[in-house]
């Protein structure tokens, strides 16, 4: 049987994993029903601006999802 501390740590780890900015942005951009995917398929450009602690991870998620569509980074 898990201790309350072990339960709390498991909940915390699950929450951190669910909020992973790299994964969340990448999954959003790769989803077939994503409004961003529709906008990108119409030939528009992408400009990525970010700030804060999650900014670099989010930018990597964009780069990973759109790797084949980027002509410069």
Buried (B, 14 or more C-beta within 10 A) or exposed (E): EEEEEEEEEEEEEEEEEEEBBBBBBBEBBBEEEBEBBEEBEEEEEEEEEEEEEBEEBBBBBBBBBBEEEEEEE
